[in-house]
């Protein structure tokens, strides 16, 4: 790492920095850690202050504890400059061209001998979807141009027949996206502090209509845990009483609003950023229409990505927000991180003691079957509360060049891991 051996002290430093650096919205992932020690050069000892069954999942997560060198932090400070991109992974940043792209080369000193196989990875920046599509058709890209190497289904339907002729070796696989998009709201003040208003908003959304209009009819419903996490997401038909609030019923939604004191609805603002996704924009517009149909006049406030992430994503908005959430690969981040009081990602400003107790309990339940029961109970409870209005996720089409061998997509942000053991045969 940084031209030297990675030691236990680097791991200790990286974990402590992750836990304590100001503004880290993922710090809850290691909030159960009491202390981290390095008994010797190649051993790390971690002591917990309470049981935490997800600890190994957190260390395997691409969002937690990248190993970094103390001297790099001391030199660059906030690590926002591209020169500070120094770690211990399979790839090294070779060049960075702002708003154009970047080049990674293989790390010849990677700890797994012989890996990675590929010498160079080129990443391109292109904000225009039509341009991205044309580039893929011409063979410029080896992977689908959207997050996780996919092509959204609307674009895929348009070009798949042309691709059969132009790029017959392309490989595809379909999978449910772990990215959940939802409406966040200020539940700490009226009208969103009233559960009837929150339930009405959920019943105003035609989820099947959204799947048909935005995802070409192929998608998955989401309780509080993404439907893509099949081991932990409760089947929708097991939600009990809360299932009613996932059903499209604008008449019932209007009735609930009237009972809550809003017979004529109310006005709101919805903060949003496009994430460069035409599908997200289309979905947002449809959600606004559904809300207006029941009397909620929601005005869209589109923000620049950086401004949105630094404010709205962390709950700093006036009334409503709409956007995708991080595709974590276990339920704790989707639950504890977004619902526990005081957490930075608790966008809806939830403070529910009953829920908080359940969130802690699932973190401490070692038996997997019993833990699943607690996680299911949490999702049943949240279906009734509707602190966030969850909308469906797409069933993605991942696409890659047939010459790229030993490759497959996976959930999350682990681009380097996907390509680490892949090779090109052309």
N, C-alpha and C positions, 0 to 999 in steps of 0.2 A: 504494500500500500504506500503510495507516494514515493515509490522507489526503495522501500525498506520492508522488513518483515512486519506483518500484522501480529500484535501481541495482545495478551489479556487486558493490558492497560487501555488499549484502543477500544476494546469492547466496553469496559467499565466507563470510560469517558463518554462514549457514544450513548449508552443507556442513560447515564446521569444527565447528559445534555437534553436528550429527548424528554425526560421526565420534568425538567425544570426550566427549559427555555421559555421565555415569555411568548404567549400567543399560540402555543402548540395545541390545536384543537383535538389532536389525537392522543394527548397525554393520558387520558382516561384508560388507554389500552394497557398502561403499566402502572396505574394508580395503586395497585395492590402490592407493589414492590416496596420493601422496607429499606434494603441496602444491597449494594453490589460491590463485590470485592474481587481482588486478583491475588489469590494465595501464591501463585507463581506465574511465570511468563506465559504459560499455555493453559491456565485454568481460571475459570470465572465462577464465582460462587454468588448465587442470588438468594436472598432471604426475603420471604413474603411476610407482610404484616397481618394477612388474613388469607383464607383459602381462595384460590382463583383458578378455576378449572380451564380457562381459556389461555393460560400463559404461553404454552408452546405454539398455539395458533397465532398469537400476537407476534412471536419472534419469527414465525414463518411468513408473516404478512408483509407485503411489499411497502406498506405504509408505516411500518414500525421499525425504528432503530436501524437505519442504514449506518454501516460502520464508517466513520469518518476520522480523519487524523486531527489531533488537537492543533498541530502546527498550521494546518490549513484554515481552521476556524480563527486562530489567532491572527493569521495574515489577512483573511478576507472578511472576517466578521460575520455578516448576516448570510453569507453563502449565496447571494443573489447573482453574483457575476459568474459568467460561464467558466472562467479560469478556476473557480473553486470546485468544479465538478470532478473531484478526486475521491475514489473510494477503493473497494476491494473486489469489484465485480468482474464479469468476463469481458467487459468492453471498456475502452478508454475514449474520451472525447478527443478527436483529432482536429476538428475545425468547427467553428460556429459562425454562421452567416445570418445576422438578424433579419427576420421576416423572409428568409430564403430557405434555410435548411441547416443541417449539421451532419457531420461525418463521424462515425465511431469506428475504431479499429480494434482488433482482438488484443486482449491483454496477454502477452507472452508469458507472464508470471502467474497466471490464474492458478488457484490451488488445486484444481482438478486437471491433472496432466493431460495434455492433448486438446483440451477444450479452450475456447470454442473452435469449431472447424472453419467457419466463415472468416475471411480476412477483414472485410469491411462492410459496414452497414450505412447506407445513405438514407437520411430522413429529409423529406421535403415539406415546406410550408406553402400552402396554397389556400387562400380564403374563398376562392370561387368554386362552387360545387360543379358547375358545368366544365370548368377547366380541369378539375380533378378527374371527372368522369372521362373526359377526352384523353387525359394522360394515361389512365388505366387501360382504356381501349387500345391505345397505341403500344402498350407493353412497357411503359416507363416504370410502373410500380409492380412489385412482386406480391404485395399484400393488398387487400381491400383498404380503401383510403380512410375509413373511419375507425374510431376507437375499437380496439381489440381485433383489428384487421378485417372488419366487416364492410359490406356494402348494404346500406339500408334497403329494405325490400322494395320501396317505391322506385328507387334507381335500378335495382336489380331486375325488376320486371321489365323495365324499359330496354335494358341492354343485354340480357342473358342470351337471347337468340343470336345477336351480333357476335357476342363473345364466343359462342360455340364455333363460329367460323374463323374468327380472328385469333382466338387463343384456346384451341381445343384441349390443351393439357391442363387447364385450370382445375383445381380441386375445390370442393365446397363441403361444408358441414353446417347444419343448423342447430342452434341452441337458444334457450331462453335467456334473455339478458338479465343479469343481476342488478342492473341500474334501475332504481325505482325513482320515478318522478312524482312529486306530490305538491299539494297546496299547503304551505305553511301559514300560520295565522297567529296573531297576538292573543293567545288565550288568557293572558293576564289582564285583559280589559274587554269591555263590551264592544261589539256584540258577541265576540268569539269566546267569551267566558261562559256563555250559555250553551250547554250541550245540544239544545234543540236547534240552534243556529248551525252548529258544526254538523249535526246529522242532516239537516236540510241541505247544506252545501254538498255533502256526499251523495245524497239521493238525487241531486240535480244533475249529476254527471252520468251520461250514457256511456258506460265503459265499453259495452259491446259496440256501440256506434263509433267510439273513438278507435277501437281496434280495426274496424272495417274501413274507416276513413283515412287513418294515418298509417296503419301497419299492413295494409292490403289484406286484412281479415285474419292475420296470424299473429297472435300475441298471448300473453299470460296474465291472469289476474294476480294482484298482490295484496295479501294481508300486510301486517306490519313488518314481517320478514319477507324478503323477495321470494316470489314463487319459484325462481330459479334454484333456490337453496332447498331442494326437495326433502332433505333430511330434517329440516327445521321449520319450514313454512307450513303452517296448518292448512290442510285442505279446506277450500272455501266452504264446502258443505258441512264442515264441522264447527263453524263459527258461532252456531247457536243464535241467540237473539241478535247479535251484531250483524249477522248476514243481511238482515233487512235494510241496513243502511248502506250496503253496497249495491242495492238494486235501484235501477233507474225508475224514479217515481216523482216527476215534477209536481203533480197535484199534492202528494203527501209532503213534499218539500215546502210548498207554499203554505200548507196548513201549519207545519211546524214553525215557520217564520212568523205567521200570524199569532200563534200561541205565545211566541217569545216576545211579542210586542212590535213586530215589523210586518204588518199586513201589506204595506206597499214596498217592502224590501228596503234596501239601503245602498249607499254608494261606498266604494272602496277603491284603493289603488293596488295594483299587483306588480311587484318588482320582479324583473326578469332579465336574463341575458341569453343570447342565442346559442352559446357554446359552438358556434359555427355549424349548427345542425338545422337543415331545412325541416326535418321531421319534428324537432322540438318546437319550432316556430308554429308549424301547422297544428300541433297538439295544443299548444297554448291558446291559439285563436279559437279553437273549438271549445276548450274549457271555458273561456270567457263568454262564449255564446250560450253555453249551457247555464252558466250562472245568471246571465241576463234574462234567460227565459223564465226564471223563477223570481225575478225582481231584484237581483243583486247586480248593480251597475258597476262593474269592475273595470277601471281604466288602467291600461297597460303602461308601465313605466320601464322602458328598456334601458339597461345600464351597460356600460363598457365592462368587459369580463373582469378585469382587475378590480374595478370599483365594486362590482357585485360580490366577488369573493371576499373582499376585505370588510364588507358591511352586511349585505343582505344574507349571505350564506351563514353568517354567524348571528342571525336573528335581529340585526339592526335595520328594521324597516317599520313602517307605520301601521299597516293593516294586514296585507297579504303578500305572499311571495310564491313564485312557481318555478320549479327547477328540479334537475336530476340530483340524486344523492350518490355518494361514493359507493362503488360496487364491492363492499367487503365480502369476504368469503365465509364468514361465520355469523351467527345471529347477534352476538353480544354488541358488536359495533352498531348494528342497525337498531338495537333496543336501548342499551345503556347510554350510548353516545348521543342519541337523539331525544331521549325522554327523561334522563335523570336530571333532577334540579341542579342548576348551576353549570352544567356542561356547555362548552362553547357551541357545540352543534345542536343544542336544544333550541332549534329555531323558533318553535312555537311557544317558548317560555312556559313550559309545563312545570307545575309544582303539585304533584299528586302523591301524597304519602302512601296510599295503598299500592300504587304502581311502583313507587320507589322501593318498597319492601320486596316486591316480586322481582324487580330487576337485580337487586343484591342477592336474593335467594338463588336465582339461576346461576349466578357466578360462583356460588359456593356448593352447588349440588354435584357431587362427583359421579354418582351413578348416571349413566347416559340416558337410560330410559326414564328415570325420574326427572332428570333435567329437561328432557323433551316435554314431559307433562307440564312443567312450570312454564316453559317457553310457549307451549300451546295455550295455557291459561292466560298468559300475558297478551297473546294475540286476540283471544276472545274478549278480554277486558278492553283492549284498545279499539276493537271493532265497534264497541258500544260508545266509546268516548270520542272517537274521530278527532283526535288532536291534530292529526294531519289527514288530508284527504288524498289517499293513494289512488293513482291511476295505473292502468295496465302497462306492462313492459312489452317490448317487441320480441318476437322470435327472430333472432338474427341469422343472416347468411354470411358466414365467414368464407372468404375466398382467397386462394393463394396459388401462385404459379406452380405447375406440376414439377418443374425442375427443382423446387425447394423440397428437399427430402427430410423426413423425420421431424416434421413440423405439424403442429395443430394449435388452434387458439385455446386460450384459457381465460377464466374470469380474472378481472383485476388489471393492474397496471404493470404486470411483470413482462414487459417487452423483451428484456434481456434474457430472461429465463426461457421464453418461448423459442428464441433463436440460438440459445447456447449450444445445443446438441444437434442443430440442423446443419445441412450442407446443400450445396448447389450441384446439380448434375446437368450441365449443359455445355 
